[in-house]
Amino acid sequence: MRAQNQIKRTLSEPESVARVQALMREFPDAHRTGIADKVCATFAFVDARGRFQRAGCLKALRSLERSGHLTLPAPRTQPGRRVERRLGEPVAAPVGVGGEPESVTKSR
């Protein structure tokens, strides 16, 4: 939580807002995650393992958008909805698997 607050505090500074806006102009076709990755790289928002702190950055960017400092691209999917993925062909029938399991009664 502390790192997330630091990200929000850093991005709320006027110079940082201007830099984020410049990044968005530089990469006009970038989606939200791509923008967050660029912002993380620019501001060195990384965790102890060196991974981008994307979730905290996205949350701070959405907050900046709500306050009117920038306009993010539309989300690719609706929040809370998972995209269904289907296999290209049916799954093969199992080989070497027995029939139905026998009913097991519990002893009390």
C-alpha positions in Angstrom: 0.0 0.0 0.0 2.9 2.3 0.8 4.4 2.0 -2.7 1.0 2.6 -4.3 0.6 5.9 -2.3 4.1 6.8 -3.4 3.2 6.2 -7.1 0.0 8.3 -6.7 1.9 11.1 -5.0 4.7 11.1 -7.6 2.3 11.1 -10.6 0.2 13.9 -9.0 3.0 16.4 -9.3 2.5 18.8 -12.2 5.9 17.9 -13.8 4.9 14.2 -13.7 1.4 14.8 -15.2 3.1 16.7 -18.0 5.5 13.8 -18.6 2.7 11.2 -18.6 0.7 13.4 -21.1 3.9 13.5 -23.3 4.2 9.7 -23.1 0.6 9.4 -24.2 1.2 11.7 -27.2 4.4 9.8 -28.0 2.5 6.5 -28.1 -1.0 7.4 -29.2 -2.0 3.8 -30.0 -0.9 2.4 -26.6 -3.6 0.8 -24.5 -3.9 1.4 -20.7 -1.5 -1.4 -19.7 1.0 -0.2 -22.3 0.8 3.3 -21.0 1.3 2.0 -17.4 4.3 0.0 -18.5 5.9 3.1 -20.1 5.1 5.2 -17.0 6.6 2.5 -14.7 9.8 2.4 -16.9 10.0 6.2 -17.0 9.5 6.8 -13.2 11.3 3.5 -12.1 8.1 2.1 -10.4 9.5 -1.4 -9.8 9.2 -3.8 -6.9 12.1 -5.6 -5.1 12.3 -8.1 -7.9 12.5 -5.5 -10.6 8.9 -6.0 -11.9 6.8 -3.0 -12.9 4.2 -2.0 -10.3 1.6 -2.0 -13.0 -1.5 -2.3 -10.8 -0.6 0.7 -8.6 0.3 2.7 -11.6 -3.0 1.9 -13.3 -4.9 2.9 -10.2 -3.0 6.2 -10.0 -3.6 6.9 -13.7 -7.3 6.3 -13.3 -7.3 8.7 -10.4 -5.6 11.3 -12.6 -8.2 10.7 -15.3 -11.1 11.2 -12.7 -9.5 14.5 -11.6 -9.4 15.7 -15.2 -5.6 15.7 -15.7 -5.6 13.3 -18.6 -7.8 11.0 -20.7 -6.9 7.3 -20.9 -7.8 5.1 -23.8 -11.0 3.2 -23.4 -10.6 -0.1 -21.6 -10.3 -3.1 -23.8 -12.7 -5.2 -21.7 -15.3 -4.3 -19.2 -14.1 -4.4 -15.6 -15.1 -7.6 -13.8 -15.8 -9.5 -17.0 -13.6 -12.3 -18.1 -13.0 -12.9 -21.8 -14.1 -16.4 -22.7 -11.5 -18.4 -24.6 -12.4 -21.4 -26.6 -10.2 -24.2 -28.0 -10.0 -24.4 -31.7 -11.0 -28.1 -31.7 -12.7 -30.5 -29.3 -10.7 -32.1 -26.5 -9.6 -35.7 -27.3 -11.4 -38.5 -25.4 -9.3 -39.7 -22.4 -7.3 -42.8 -23.0 -6.7 -45.4 -20.3 -9.2 -44.1 -17.8 -11.6 -46.4 -16.0 -15.3 -46.0 -16.0 -17.5 -44.3 -13.4 -16.1 -44.4 -9.8 -17.8 -46.7 -7.4 -20.0 -45.2 -4.8 -18.1 -44.8 -1.5 -20.0 -44.9 1.7 -18.6 -43.2 4.8 -18.3 -45.1 8.0 -19.5 -43.3 11.1 
